[in-house]
Structure formats: structure tokens, C-alpha cells
Amino acid sequence: MKHSHKILYMIIGTELIIGTVYFIYSSKGIKAINALCHENRAIENQINALQQDNAQGESQIKDWQRTEWYKEQIAREELQFAKPDESVFLYGS
């Protein structure tokens, strides 16, 4: 092999190594992409949890609108309301 070919192959090999290292460790490299994917999954989990909370809230609103019994249940359990002839007993939770 000619001396100039060896030098050319060494330059190309060096560029490949430097390019690979840059691709892996740069701010837009594989590690950054993996970190962004992990962050994306965490955000998706938060979105799913919030959507479930919203669905539960919407269900409670519909129950509130449809059912007098549900209104009474909320008043009694969460607000400790009582009818005039009743007593409310609170115990530790």
C-alpha cells in the first residue's frame, strides 16, 4: 500500500472515531436523546395521572348533578354536615 493511502485511511479512521465519540457524548448525542426519552415517558405518566384525575372529577360532577343522595353523602362525609336532629361525631383518621 502506498504511503498516501495509509495516511488517508488513518485520517478517515480518526474522523470516524471522533465522529462516533461526538455522536455519543455531544449535547445532541445518544445520551441526550435517551435522557429526553426518559423525560418524555415521565411527562406522559404525569399526563395519564392527570387525565385519570380529570375523569374522576368529571364523574363526581355528573353524580352531583344527577343524584341528591350524592350531594348529601358529600355534605355528610367531607363537610361533616348534619341534619338539625342529628349529631356529628368525628374520630381520628
BALOBA-1460 file (C-alpha; in Angstrom, 3 decimals):
// residues 93
<rec num="1" residu="m" x="0.000" y="0.000" z="0.000"/>
<rec num="2" residu="k" x="1.210" y="3.455" z="-0.778"/>
<rec num="3" residu="h" x="2.177" y="5.789" z="1.989"/>
<rec num="4" residu="s" x="-0.511" y="8.298" z="0.890"/>
<rec num="5" residu="h" x="-3.228" y="5.603" z="1.175"/>
<rec num="6" residu="k" x="-2.138" y="4.785" z="4.734"/>
<rec num="7" residu="i" x="-2.345" y="8.433" z="5.696"/>
<rec num="8" residu="l" x="-5.767" y="8.743" z="4.064"/>
<rec num="9" residu="y" x="-7.062" y="5.665" z="5.924"/>
<rec num="10" residu="m" x="-5.654" y="6.984" z="9.201"/>
<rec num="11" residu="i" x="-7.378" y="10.341" z="8.652"/>
<rec num="12" residu="i" x="-10.684" y="8.660" z="7.774"/>
<rec num="13" residu="g" x="-10.377" y="6.297" z="10.784"/>
<rec num="14" residu="t" x="-9.621" y="9.211" z="13.085"/>
<rec num="15" residu="e" x="-12.603" y="11.138" z="11.738"/>
<rec num="16" residu="l" x="-14.830" y="8.117" z="12.284"/>
<rec num="17" residu="i" x="-13.647" y="7.735" z="15.864"/>
<rec num="18" residu="i" x="-14.041" y="11.448" z="16.615"/>
<rec num="19" residu="g" x="-17.452" y="11.495" z="14.911"/>
<rec num="20" residu="t" x="-18.629" y="8.487" z="16.899"/>
<rec num="21" residu="v" x="-17.436" y="9.958" z="20.191"/>
<rec num="22" residu="y" x="-19.102" y="13.267" z="19.323"/>
<rec num="23" residu="f" x="-22.320" y="11.495" z="18.328"/>
<rec num="24" residu="i" x="-22.449" y="9.643" z="21.636"/>
<rec num="25" residu="y" x="-21.343" y="12.362" z="24.053"/>
<rec num="26" residu="s" x="-22.381" y="15.644" z="22.454"/>
<rec num="27" residu="s" x="-25.357" y="17.712" z="23.585"/>
<rec num="28" residu="k" x="-27.382" y="16.215" z="20.736"/>
<rec num="29" residu="g" x="-25.947" y="12.734" z="21.018"/>
<rec num="30" residu="i" x="-27.358" y="9.404" z="22.088"/>
<rec num="31" residu="k" x="-27.106" y="10.152" z="25.822"/>
<rec num="32" residu="a" x="-29.070" y="13.371" z="25.373"/>
<rec num="33" residu="i" x="-31.675" y="11.576" z="23.279"/>
<rec num="34" residu="n" x="-32.021" y="8.851" z="25.940"/>
<rec num="35" residu="a" x="-32.406" y="11.486" z="28.659"/>
<rec num="36" residu="l" x="-35.105" y="13.233" z="26.631"/>
<rec num="37" residu="c" x="-36.906" y="9.923" z="26.046"/>
<rec num="38" residu="h" x="-36.860" y="9.243" z="29.798"/>
<rec num="39" residu="e" x="-38.188" y="12.740" z="30.492"/>
<rec num="40" residu="n" x="-40.873" y="12.231" z="27.842"/>
<rec num="41" residu="r" x="-42.027" y="8.987" z="29.496"/>
<rec num="42" residu="a" x="-42.200" y="10.726" z="32.884"/>
<rec num="43" residu="i" x="-44.298" y="13.535" z="31.405"/>
<rec num="44" residu="e" x="-46.581" y="11.018" z="29.682"/>
<rec num="45" residu="n" x="-47.088" y="9.278" z="33.048"/>
<rec num="46" residu="q" x="-47.973" y="12.620" z="34.634"/>
<rec num="47" residu="i" x="-50.423" y="13.348" z="31.807"/>
<rec num="48" residu="n" x="-52.063" y="9.937" z="32.268"/>
<rec num="49" residu="a" x="-52.391" y="10.503" z="36.012"/>
<rec num="50" residu="l" x="-53.929" y="13.941" z="35.436"/>
<rec num="51" residu="q" x="-56.328" y="12.527" z="32.848"/>
<rec num="52" residu="q" x="-57.454" y="9.909" z="35.373"/>
<rec num="53" residu="d" x="-57.942" y="12.622" z="37.991"/>
<rec num="54" residu="n" x="-59.953" y="14.652" z="35.484"/>
<rec num="55" residu="a" x="-62.115" y="11.655" z="34.600"/>
<rec num="56" residu="q" x="-62.777" y="11.015" z="38.284"/>
<rec num="57" residu="g" x="-63.655" y="14.682" z="38.801"/>
<rec num="58" residu="e" x="-65.992" y="14.654" z="35.816"/>
<rec num="59" residu="s" x="-67.663" y="11.530" z="37.160"/>
<rec num="60" residu="q" x="-68.162" y="13.198" z="40.534"/>
<rec num="61" residu="i" x="-69.640" y="16.279" z="38.840"/>
<rec num="62" residu="k" x="-72.091" y="14.110" z="36.894"/>
<rec num="63" residu="d" x="-73.035" y="12.248" z="40.084"/>
<rec num="64" residu="w" x="-73.527" y="15.592" z="41.834"/>
<rec num="65" residu="q" x="-75.785" y="16.849" z="39.057"/>
<rec num="66" residu="r" x="-77.885" y="13.680" z="38.835"/>
<rec num="67" residu="t" x="-78.252" y="12.471" z="42.385"/>
<rec num="68" residu="e" x="-79.490" y="14.208" z="45.503"/>
<rec num="69" residu="w" x="-78.155" y="11.297" z="47.533"/>
<rec num="70" residu="y" x="-74.621" y="12.044" z="46.314"/>
<rec num="71" residu="k" x="-74.918" y="15.681" z="47.422"/>
<rec num="72" residu="e" x="-75.984" y="14.515" z="50.869"/>
<rec num="73" residu="q" x="-73.156" y="11.992" z="51.011"/>
<rec num="74" residu="i" x="-70.554" y="14.664" z="50.200"/>
<rec num="75" residu="a" x="-72.077" y="17.067" z="52.719"/>
<rec num="76" residu="r" x="-72.058" y="14.438" z="55.443"/>
<rec num="77" residu="e" x="-68.718" y="12.719" z="54.783"/>
<rec num="78" residu="e" x="-66.474" y="15.534" z="53.576"/>
<rec num="79" residu="l" x="-68.051" y="18.614" z="55.172"/>
<rec num="80" residu="q" x="-69.353" y="16.967" z="58.377"/>
<rec num="81" residu="f" x="-72.818" y="18.454" z="57.896"/>
<rec num="82" residu="a" x="-75.750" y="17.047" z="59.828"/>
<rec num="83" residu="k" x="-79.488" y="17.408" z="59.810"/>
<rec num="84" residu="p" x="-80.964" y="19.500" z="62.646"/>
<rec num="85" residu="d" x="-81.859" y="16.451" z="64.761"/>
<rec num="86" residu="e" x="-78.518" y="14.659" z="64.241"/>
<rec num="87" residu="s" x="-75.141" y="14.848" z="65.962"/>
<rec num="88" residu="v" x="-71.802" y="14.650" z="64.179"/>
<rec num="89" residu="f" x="-69.093" y="12.510" z="65.787"/>
<rec num="90" residu="l" x="-65.550" y="12.974" z="64.494"/>
<rec num="91" residu="y" x="-62.893" y="10.419" z="65.179"/>
<rec num="92" residu="g" x="-59.206" y="10.367" z="64.241"/>
<rec num="93" residu="s" x="-58.272" y="9.309" z="60.782"/>
